[in-house]
Structure formats: C-alpha cells, structure tokens
Amino acid sequence: MQQKPKLLYIVTQGGPWGGAQKYVFDLAYALKDTFDVTIAVGEPRGQNDLQKKAKDFGINVRQLTHLVRPFSPLHDLLTIFELNRLYGELKPNIVHLNSSKASILGSLAGQMSNVKCQMSIIYTVHGWVFDEPLSWVKKNFYRLAEKITAKQKDKIIVLSKLDQDTATNLLSIEQEKIPLIPHGLPPLTLIEKQTARSIIKKNYKFSISDNALWVGTIANFYPTKGLDILISAISECKKDIPNMQFLIFGDGPERQNLESGIWNLELNDRIHLVGFVPEAAQFLSAFDLFVLPSRKEGFPYAILEARVAGLPIIAAAVGGVTSLLENYPTATLVPPNDVQALSQALRNFHTTAPLPSSRLPTPTYEDMVAKTRHLYQTLLKA
C-alpha cells in the first residue's frame, strides 16, 4: 500500500475560534484521506477550540510549547528549535504555515532543517501583520521579516487581490509565487428569523424588542477587529438611532476593555456582548444589519456568511472586504478607524433600512479545497 504524503499545518493559536482556525480545520478535514495530516498548534495550551475539533474528527494534533502570538525573543528563538525538531521527527512533505508568527519562525526553522530538501513550505496570508495597529518599529520589523523569509517559501497563498498586490509591490515577491485562493464556505444553514431571536433572548436573557432593528457582528475580541470603533460610533449617534440594538458574538482578550467602554459610554442597554457561540453564523437571520468595523482583515468568513444570509452590510474597507462587497447591492464601505463615517453609515441605515439582498453566489468550500489540493500535488510532483 502506497504511503500517504505527510502534510503539516502550523498555526500560532488554536483559539479562540476564528478565520485561521476554521481555514486550517476545513483543509485538514477535507484532505485527511489523501494526506497523513498533522496540525501543530501554539497558544493557548490544552484543549483549545482547534485541538478539540481536530481530535474529534481523528486528525493528529501536536502542541507547540513556545509558539505565542506576542513578540517574545526567548520564546521565538525556542520555537525555531522546536519546529526544527518537529520537522526532523515527522519529515513532512508539505509544511503549511498560517499567521505571520508561524510564517516567519516556521520558515527560519525550515532553513536550518536537515529535511529541507524533502519538503515544500507554503504560507497562507490571513491579512498582512504590518497592516495591524502596531508601532512604526514593529510594522517595519514584520515587513522586513516577511520579505526575507518569503525566499524560503515555495508558495504564498493570498486570499484577496489587495494582499496579492501588497506582496508584489511592497515585498517584491514574484507574481508566480503568490496564488490567489480565497476562503470558501460549506453550505450555511440559517435558523428562521423569529426562532433565532427567541433563542438568543432566552439563552442570554436579553430584553430586546422584536420591533427593534437588530444589528450584529461576529468577531474575536482583538484590537484588529475594531470593536472599540463600533462602540464609539454607536455612542456618537445613539440619539439618532433610538431603536437599534447591537449584538456582538465572540470573545477574546479585549473583553474587559470593551465592557469598560460600554459602561463608561452608558450603552449597556444598547450593546450586548453575547460571548462565544459555536456555529454562530446560524443566528445571522436574527439580524437586520451586519457590521464589521475591522482595522485589518484577510478574506473574512464573517462577510462571506453575511452575504449568504442576504444581510445589508456596513464594513471597513480593508483587505479582501472590498472585493467581497464590490458588487453587493446593500453594502456600505467606510474607512477603517473612522468613528464619524461609521456612525453616519448607521444613521443612514436607520433612515432607509434597505430590504435584505437576494443571496449571491459566494466562493465555495469545494473550490478552495480543490485549488489547494492541486497546489499541494504540483509541489509534490516537482
């Protein structure tokens, strides 16, 4: 019996569940019959979201002791040696890196590995890290690190044309090295509108009128998601939008700061932090409007799901969001970090409240898997 090629996914964080985690799981699950798949996960340690789901579906998982999201010279150096040992132990044919930290450290580990000549290194850009709200020093450090380590990668998958242009123009990466393979969605099952609202109110004990305009978002609580911008925008226009109620599905390290902001601006009766909800997209039908105020994005699943649900959308024009909403009839794009523009967009929606759009075609899960599989097979043949 012919041995399966070995495929190693590396991702900086296993939780909270977000776009990178979903992407890694979707590919690992789809390809586990063709490849001998292992997922190596950094923080948080233990049974995080990705680890648990992967194990439930029989996918091998390895815990990385030192790979952490913040910059940490000691942990970063130890991660390079840890990944080098892992490469030597597993001898993967393909290493697929996800997130900027895994990209840089995984490439450096590959450069010093004694199995380098037997494996291909791929990196998926889930938005360039230097587009995040960082200091000038950190932005330039990450830009230089991505540019240098790009030489060690065989292919760099981008999710949007904007990120592809950044790779070419800013990082001087040759075009043939940067395939564009957007995220794809499996079929999305939506709960009926009134049922979804009843479940939300009952489970989370929110007192929200059905006559209110329900505005929602799904996002992990990180600074890049711009939820503080949304809270400030709501405060700016709350007198003009008296019947709007805001529900934020998600969780993360910024929760305490967001709660403080909501309390200080006296928005407790308007903004409801739902928390992490598994398969939260099924509740999109409860919303009248979807908002994504991110400072940085790759090709967000949340926008794909809101499109499939046919919701009017207000979103910051970052990353792949612009291309996703280019021909969407009820989309409003606003500049990132712009409280005034977002608050005005909310006022405009309150005044006009457009009807839901018809559900438009969206990139499919099958297409994403097929293109990625083809890329792997091309590298294996080479």
C-alpha positions as CSV (number, residue, x, y, z in Angstrom):
1,M,0.0,0.0,0.0
2,Q,1.4,3.4,-1.0
3,Q,2.2,5.7,1.9
4,K,0.3,9.0,2.0
5,P,2.3,12.2,1.7
6,K,2.8,13.9,5.0
7,L,1.1,17.3,5.5
8,L,1.9,19.5,8.5
9,Y,-0.2,22.6,9.3
10,I,1.2,25.1,11.7
11,V,-0.9,27.8,13.3
12,T,0.0,30.2,16.0
13,Q,-3.2,30.0,18.0
14,G,-5.7,27.2,18.5
15,G,-8.3,29.5,20.0
16,P,-10.5,31.4,20.2
17,W,-12.1,30.0,17.0
18,G,-11.6,32.4,14.1
19,G,-10.8,32.6,10.4
20,A,-7.3,31.0,10.6
21,Q,-8.5,28.1,12.8
22,K,-11.5,27.4,10.6
23,Y,-9.4,27.5,7.5
24,V,-6.8,25.0,8.9
25,F,-9.5,22.7,10.2
26,D,-11.5,22.8,6.9
27,L,-8.5,21.9,4.8
28,A,-7.2,19.3,7.3
29,Y,-10.6,17.6,7.4
30,A,-11.1,17.7,3.6
31,L,-7.6,16.3,2.9
32,K,-7.1,13.8,5.7
33,D,-8.0,10.8,3.4
34,T,-5.4,11.9,0.8
35,F,-2.6,13.0,3.2
36,D,-1.2,12.0,6.5
37,V,-2.3,15.2,8.3
38,T,-0.9,16.7,11.5
39,I,-1.8,20.1,13.0
40,A,0.8,21.8,15.2
41,V,-0.8,24.4,17.4
42,G,0.7,27.2,19.6
43,E,-1.1,29.1,22.3
44,P,-3.3,28.6,24.2
45,R,-2.1,25.3,25.5
46,G,-4.5,22.4,26.4
47,Q,-7.9,21.6,24.8
48,N,-8.3,24.8,22.7
49,D,-11.0,25.1,20.1
50,L,-9.0,23.9,17.2
51,Q,-7.3,21.0,19.1
52,K,-10.6,19.7,20.4
53,K,-12.4,19.8,17.0
54,A,-9.4,18.2,15.2
55,K,-9.2,15.4,17.7
56,D,-13.0,14.8,17.5
57,F,-12.5,14.1,13.7
58,G,-9.5,11.9,14.1
59,I,-6.8,14.5,13.0
60,N,-3.4,14.3,14.6
61,V,-2.6,17.3,16.8
62,R,0.8,18.4,18.3
63,Q,1.1,21.1,21.0
64,L,3.9,23.6,20.5
65,T,5.2,24.8,23.8
66,H,6.8,28.1,22.8
67,L,4.8,29.5,19.9
68,V,3.0,32.5,21.2
69,R,1.3,35.5,19.5
70,P,3.1,38.4,21.1
71,F,6.7,39.2,20.2
72,S,8.9,37.3,22.7
73,P,12.6,36.9,21.8
74,L,13.2,33.9,24.1
75,H,10.0,32.0,23.1
76,D,10.5,32.9,19.4
77,L,14.1,31.5,19.4
78,L,12.9,28.4,21.2
79,T,10.1,28.0,18.7
80,I,12.5,27.8,15.8
81,F,14.4,24.9,17.5
82,E,11.1,23.3,18.5
83,L,9.8,23.4,14.9
84,N,13.2,22.2,13.6
85,R,12.9,19.1,15.8
86,L,9.3,18.6,14.7
87,Y,10.3,18.7,11.0
88,G,13.0,16.1,11.7
89,E,10.6,13.9,13.6
90,L,7.6,14.0,11.2
91,K,9.6,14.5,7.9
92,P,6.6,16.3,6.3
93,N,6.4,16.5,2.5
94,I,4.5,19.8,2.8
95,V,4.5,22.3,5.7
96,H,1.6,24.8,5.5
97,L,2.1,27.9,7.8
98,N,-0.7,30.1,9.0
99,S,-0.4,33.5,10.7
100,S,2.6,35.8,10.5
101,K,4.4,34.5,13.6
102,A,4.2,30.9,12.3
103,S,5.2,32.1,8.8
104,I,8.4,33.8,10.0
105,L,9.5,31.2,12.6
106,G,8.4,28.2,10.5
107,S,10.4,29.5,7.6
108,L,13.6,30.0,9.7
109,A,13.2,26.5,11.2
110,G,12.9,25.1,7.7
111,Q,16.0,26.9,6.6
112,M,18.1,25.1,9.2
113,S,16.3,21.7,8.9
114,N,18.1,18.7,7.6
115,V,15.0,17.5,5.8
116,K,14.6,20.9,4.0
117,C,15.3,19.3,0.6
118,Q,12.4,16.9,1.0
119,M,9.7,19.3,2.0
120,S,7.8,22.3,0.5
121,I,6.8,25.3,2.6
122,I,3.6,27.1,1.9
123,Y,2.2,30.1,3.8
124,T,-1.3,31.4,3.8
125,V,-1.6,35.2,4.5
126,H,-4.6,35.8,6.7
127,G,-4.0,39.6,6.3
128,W,-0.5,41.1,6.5
129,V,0.5,41.7,10.1
130,F,2.1,45.0,9.3
131,D,-1.4,46.3,8.4
132,E,-2.4,45.9,12.1
133,P,-2.4,48.9,14.6
134,L,1.3,48.5,15.6
135,S,4.1,50.9,16.3
136,W,6.2,52.1,13.4
137,V,9.1,49.9,14.7
138,K,7.1,46.7,14.8
139,K,5.4,47.4,11.4
140,N,8.8,47.7,9.7
141,F,10.2,44.8,11.6
142,Y,7.4,42.5,10.4
143,R,7.6,43.9,6.9
144,L,11.3,43.1,6.7
145,A,10.9,39.7,8.3
146,E,8.1,38.7,5.8
147,K,10.2,39.9,2.9
148,I,13.3,38.0,4.0
149,T,11.5,34.7,4.9
150,A,9.5,34.8,1.6
151,K,12.6,33.5,0.0
152,Q,12.4,30.3,2.0
153,K,8.7,29.6,0.9
154,D,7.7,27.7,-2.2
155,K,4.3,29.3,-2.4
156,I,2.5,32.1,-0.5
157,I,-1.3,31.8,-0.7
158,V,-3.2,35.1,-0.6
159,L,-6.9,35.5,0.0
160,S,-7.5,38.7,-1.8
161,K,-6.2,40.8,-4.8
162,L,-5.2,43.5,-2.4
163,D,-2.9,41.2,-0.4
164,Q,-1.5,39.9,-3.6
165,D,-0.7,43.4,-4.8
166,T,0.9,44.1,-1.4
167,A,3.1,41.0,-1.8
168,T,4.2,42.1,-5.3
169,N,4.6,45.9,-4.8
170,L,5.7,46.2,-1.2
171,L,7.5,42.9,-0.5
172,S,8.9,42.4,-4.1
173,I,7.7,38.8,-4.2
174,E,7.4,37.4,-7.7
175,Q,3.9,37.0,-9.1
176,E,4.1,33.3,-9.8
177,K,4.8,32.6,-6.2
178,I,1.6,34.1,-4.9
179,P,-1.5,32.1,-5.9
180,L,-4.9,33.7,-5.1
181,I,-7.1,31.1,-3.4
182,P,-10.0,32.8,-1.4
183,H,-11.7,31.2,1.5
184,G,-14.8,29.1,0.6
185,L,-17.9,28.3,2.6
186,P,-19.6,25.0,3.0
187,P,-23.4,25.2,2.8
188,L,-24.8,27.5,5.6
189,T,-27.9,26.5,7.5
190,L,-29.8,29.5,9.0
191,I,-32.3,29.4,11.8
192,E,-35.6,31.1,10.9
193,K,-35.6,34.8,12.0
194,Q,-38.1,34.8,14.8
195,T,-36.8,31.5,16.2
196,A,-33.2,32.8,16.2
197,R,-34.3,35.9,18.1
198,S,-36.3,33.9,20.6
199,I,-33.3,31.5,21.2
200,I,-30.9,34.5,21.7
201,K,-33.2,36.3,24.1
202,K,-34.0,33.1,26.1
203,N,-30.4,31.8,26.3
204,Y,-28.7,35.1,27.1
205,K,-31.6,36.9,28.9
206,F,-31.5,40.0,26.7
207,S,-34.5,42.2,26.8
208,I,-34.8,43.3,23.2
209,S,-38.0,44.2,21.4
210,D,-38.8,42.4,18.2
211,N,-39.6,45.8,16.7
212,A,-36.1,47.0,17.2
213,L,-33.5,47.0,14.5
214,W,-31.1,44.1,15.4
215,V,-27.6,44.9,14.4
216,G,-25.0,42.3,14.8
217,T,-21.4,41.2,14.2
218,I,-19.3,38.1,14.8
219,A,-15.7,38.7,15.7
220,N,-13.0,37.7,18.1
221,F,-12.2,40.4,20.7
222,Y,-8.8,41.7,19.3
223,P,-7.8,45.3,18.6
224,T,-7.7,44.4,14.9
225,K,-11.4,43.8,14.8
226,G,-12.2,47.5,15.6
227,L,-15.0,46.8,18.1
228,D,-13.9,49.8,20.1
229,I,-14.5,51.9,16.9
230,L,-18.0,50.4,16.7
231,I,-18.8,51.3,20.4
232,S,-17.6,54.9,19.9
233,A,-19.7,55.2,16.7
234,I,-22.8,53.9,18.5
235,S,-22.2,56.5,21.2
236,E,-21.9,59.3,18.6
237,C,-25.3,58.5,17.0
238,K,-27.3,56.8,19.8
239,K,-29.8,59.7,19.9
240,D,-30.4,59.4,16.2
241,I,-30.9,55.6,16.2
242,P,-33.1,55.0,19.3
243,N,-34.5,51.6,18.2
244,M,-31.1,50.0,17.2
245,Q,-29.9,47.1,19.4
246,F,-26.3,45.7,18.9
247,L,-25.3,42.1,19.5
248,I,-21.6,41.1,19.3
249,F,-20.9,37.4,19.1
250,G,-17.4,36.4,20.1
251,D,-14.8,36.6,22.9
252,G,-11.2,37.3,23.5
253,P,-8.5,39.3,25.4
254,E,-10.2,42.7,24.7
255,R,-13.4,41.8,26.5
256,Q,-12.7,43.8,29.7
257,N,-11.7,46.9,27.7
258,L,-14.9,46.6,25.6
259,E,-17.1,46.1,28.7
260,S,-15.5,49.2,30.3
261,G,-16.1,51.2,27.1
262,I,-19.7,50.2,27.0
263,W,-20.2,51.0,30.7
264,N,-18.4,54.4,30.5
265,L,-20.5,55.5,27.5
266,E,-23.7,54.3,29.1
267,L,-24.5,51.9,26.3
268,N,-25.4,48.8,28.5
269,D,-29.0,48.9,27.2
270,R,-27.9,49.1,23.6
271,I,-24.8,46.8,23.2
272,H,-25.0,43.2,24.2
273,L,-21.8,41.0,24.3
274,V,-23.2,37.6,23.6
275,G,-19.9,35.7,24.1
276,F,-18.5,32.8,22.0
277,V,-21.3,30.8,20.4
278,P,-20.4,27.6,18.4
279,E,-21.6,27.9,14.8
280,A,-22.7,31.5,15.4
281,A,-23.4,32.1,11.7
282,Q,-26.7,30.1,12.0
283,F,-28.0,33.1,14.0
284,L,-27.3,35.7,11.3
285,S,-31.0,35.6,10.3
286,A,-31.8,37.3,13.6
287,F,-30.1,40.5,12.3
288,D,-31.4,43.3,10.2
289,L,-27.9,44.6,9.6
290,F,-24.3,43.2,9.8
291,V,-21.4,45.4,10.8
292,L,-17.7,44.6,10.5
293,P,-15.5,47.6,11.7
294,S,-12.1,45.8,11.4
295,R,-8.8,47.6,11.2
296,K,-7.3,44.6,9.3
297,E,-8.7,41.6,7.5
298,G,-7.7,38.9,5.1
299,F,-10.8,37.4,3.5
300,P,-13.2,37.3,6.4
301,Y,-15.6,34.3,6.8
302,A,-18.0,36.6,8.6
303,I,-18.6,38.7,5.5
304,L,-19.0,35.6,3.4
305,E,-21.6,34.3,5.8
306,A,-23.4,37.7,6.0
307,R,-23.5,37.7,2.2
308,V,-25.0,34.2,2.1
309,A,-27.6,35.3,4.6
310,G,-28.5,38.3,2.3
311,L,-28.0,40.9,5.1
312,P,-27.3,44.5,4.4
313,I,-23.7,45.1,5.4
314,I,-21.6,48.0,6.7
315,A,-17.9,47.2,6.8
316,A,-14.5,48.9,6.9
317,A,-12.7,48.8,3.5
318,V,-9.8,46.6,4.5
319,G,-8.1,43.5,3.0
320,G,-10.5,41.3,1.0
321,V,-13.6,43.0,2.3
322,T,-13.6,45.5,-0.6
323,S,-13.6,42.8,-3.3
324,L,-16.1,40.7,-1.4
325,L,-18.6,43.6,-1.3
326,E,-17.8,45.2,-4.7
327,N,-21.0,44.1,-6.4
328,Y,-23.1,43.5,-3.3
329,P,-26.2,45.8,-3.6
330,T,-26.8,46.6,0.1
331,A,-23.2,47.1,1.2
332,T,-21.7,50.3,2.6
333,L,-17.9,50.6,2.9
334,V,-16.3,53.0,5.3
335,P,-12.7,53.9,6.0
336,P,-11.1,51.9,8.9
337,N,-10.6,53.7,12.2
338,D,-13.2,56.3,11.2
339,V,-15.8,56.7,14.0
340,Q,-17.6,59.5,12.2
341,A,-18.0,57.6,8.9
342,L,-19.3,54.5,10.7
343,S,-21.8,56.5,12.9
344,Q,-23.1,58.2,9.7
345,A,-23.5,54.9,8.0
346,L,-25.6,53.6,11.0
347,R,-27.7,56.8,10.8
348,N,-28.2,56.3,7.1
349,F,-29.3,52.7,7.6
350,H,-31.7,53.7,10.3
351,T,-33.3,56.2,7.9
352,T,-33.5,53.9,4.9
353,A,-33.3,50.3,6.3
354,P,-33.0,48.5,2.9
355,L,-34.6,45.1,2.5
356,P,-32.3,42.1,2.6
357,S,-30.5,41.3,-0.6
358,S,-31.0,38.1,-2.6
359,R,-28.4,35.5,-1.7
360,L,-25.5,35.9,-4.1
361,P,-23.0,33.2,-5.2
362,T,-20.0,33.0,-3.0
363,P,-16.7,31.2,-3.1
364,T,-17.3,27.6,-2.2
365,Y,-15.5,25.3,0.2
366,E,-15.1,22.7,-2.6
367,D,-13.4,25.2,-4.8
368,M,-11.0,26.3,-2.0
369,V,-10.1,22.6,-1.3
370,A,-9.7,21.7,-4.9
371,K,-7.3,24.6,-5.7
372,T,-5.3,23.9,-2.5
373,R,-5.1,20.2,-3.3
374,H,-3.9,21.0,-6.8
375,L,-1.2,23.3,-5.4
376,Y,0.0,20.6,-3.0
377,Q,0.1,18.0,-5.8
378,T,2.0,20.3,-8.1
379,L,4.6,20.8,-5.4
380,L,4.8,17.0,-4.7
381,K,5.5,16.3,-8.3
382,A,8.1,19.0,-8.5
